[in-house]
Amino acid sequence: MIERICFVGDVHGERDRAEAVVAETAAQGAQAIIQVGDFGIWPEMRHSRPQTDGFEIDVAAMLERHGVESLCFVDGNHDWHPWLRALGRKHGASPAGADEPLVARTVPVESTGRVRWVPRGTVLELAGLRVLCCGGAPSIDPELRVLGQSWWPEEQITDEDVTRACAAGPVDVLVTHDVSERVTVQGITDGWAPGKASRHRVEQIRATTNPRWAFSGHYHKRFTAIVEDGGSRTCWEALGCESGPIAEHLVVVEVETLRQTPSFDGLRSVA
């Protein structure tokens, strides 16, 4: 029975931090990890990020070693999208159209099944909670990357992704890589069109599915924001990345807390 869930920010394939995250998850009594994108899926990409080769296999061993049941992740902008989508097709998790439900909720990315990708628009049923997952975000530096090797157009959230996610109906928790346009991120403006479009699509999903809680990464900053709309309230918890303090990189949450309407202080007042 899952009573606590650990939400984790961008990991970028860093093994030492992944080990620390799994150990902290176990120490705080959480049974599952949900990672919000830029996990480190770059298999066989030795020319670009050789340190991430086999990362998902090593993380599965960490989970087993520390007694944590599973790690599910959404895709970020720095994940190998063609490889993930090929796995999705193999496991029957790639719908042909935006109005077709996913056949499989999650996709194993290594042989034990402990580490799993959650395709966009998937709803996880966890301890009675409905957790909607929709990864994706634009990279700010595609001109510094190699198309098909270290950058892929599939990283961006599409209108089909939005339609599929919105079809989920009301949910308790939203997990994304990017944040809503109604969330202020220090140092980020609407002057960059791809980022503005991405955040707008995330807000479309939030406004339609009305989650009490949302968790994301992408900006490598830990902060809490409250989005209110017509009497509803979403507490948005943005998480830091592997290069910052682990206390800002993850948060362990009681399932019972996720069933409740958040306070204006978010998890900082209830953790």
Buried (B, 14 or more C-beta within 10 A) or exposed (E): EBEBBBBBBBBBBBBEBBBBBBBBBBEBEBBBBBBBBBBBBBBEBEEEBEBBBEBBBBBBBBBEEBEBEBBBBBBBBBBBBEBBBEBBEEBEBBBEEBEEEBEBBBBBBBEEEBBBBBBBBBBBEBBEBBBBBBBBBBBEEBEEBEEEEBBBEBBBBBEBBBBBBBBBEEBBBBBBBBBBBBBEBEEBEEEEEBBBBBBBBBBBBBBBBBBBBBBBBBBBBBBBBBBEEEEBBBBBBBBBBBEBEBEBBBBBBBBEBBBEEBEEEBBEEEE
